[in-house]
């Protein structure tokens, strides 16, 4: 699994922003529900909680502050919303009980009650992982599927936003047993870069949505667990938990001490009864700076050393009618840039996340023409054009921006309006 970083040299501040071309008029009428998901006792926000419509494939996810936006097409107001979060009791809420304003959804921790549970516990954790991987054909989607997904990538220098790119993409997902890779087509995109007037390196994330898509462990196990590489890891059982009221085994994994190449370590959340991977949270061993840098840095200035200080991944799956599918993933890369003859180094973070917001079976197995597909080498920041009005996304579900990003968006919009006004004045 590769998250590709490009450092293309020192750049100054961009003086203007490209204006977004006019999008096609949205025709779908929808109702928008906003709010936050909180722990019922502590009132702390629950990050990456899932909200799904019970009788449709529409879904979204809460952001890092527990906030969410759910857009529901008119005509399905009698449906219910299922809210789920790892280790908490799921809640089913009639849509009619939600207001179109700020909703607060409180979640209760799921208490483990193992008495009376009769499950066959595998001989060891490694056996469980192998069995889970072998069952992807019977537990995950076995039909071609057309998914709509929201994708976002951000770059920060310490705590300041340097770049923000967002997109709606169509994912032409092949069956989980197929060796063919998924195809992705860009539908909408927007961006902003360098709005903080930073005199820094120009950072570009290569791969775009594929960075998040390839975190789908059950579709692409070869990036971590091949038949050969799985023996490089030690697997152990952790405490158990519950998700969607089902018993979940937690399996820790890390590379053996005698393995020198950078491998992964983390936790796998596996449905105890059906041997299904429901989530995975893991990171890359970056102890060896030189080897880790070679994995991620494609270009850099000659007078700088660049190495990652953290590389972390997460993937969550959702269930529909007994079959599971990729629902959400994120990737975080933090790194340092050490400049020659400079006292202080620079600290950057690059993050991307993608959430499937709707899907349907692609029974005709249609895929976009090769020229219309996103390339694995795509740099979304170069494809996106700029920021538009608040109705840019129309009926499409998004992940609600963090407050810091939302503030940046408002600042960008003000600059765009000012630039447009100045252009209009000079034209007179």
Secondary structure, DSSP 4 states (H G I P E B T S, - for coil): ---EEEEEEEE------PPPPPPPPP---EEEEEEEEEETTT-PBPTT-EEEETTSS-EEE--TTSEEEEEEETT-TT-EEEEE-TTB--EEEEGGGS-SSEEEEEE-B-----TT------SSHHHHHHHHHHTHHHHB--S-EEEEEEEEEEEEETTEEEEEEEEEEEEEEPPTT--SPPEEEEEEEEEEE-TT---EEEEEEETTHHHHHTT-TTT-GGGT--TTGGGGEEEEE---EEETTEEEEEEEEEE-TT--S--EEEEEEEETTTTEEEEEEEEE---SHHHHHHHHBS---TTEEEEEEEEEEEEEEEEETTEEEEEEEEEEEEEEEEETT-SS-EEEEEEEEEEEEEEEE-TT-----GGGSPPTT--HHHH------TTTTTT---PPPPHHHHHHHHHHHHHHHHHHHHHHHHH-
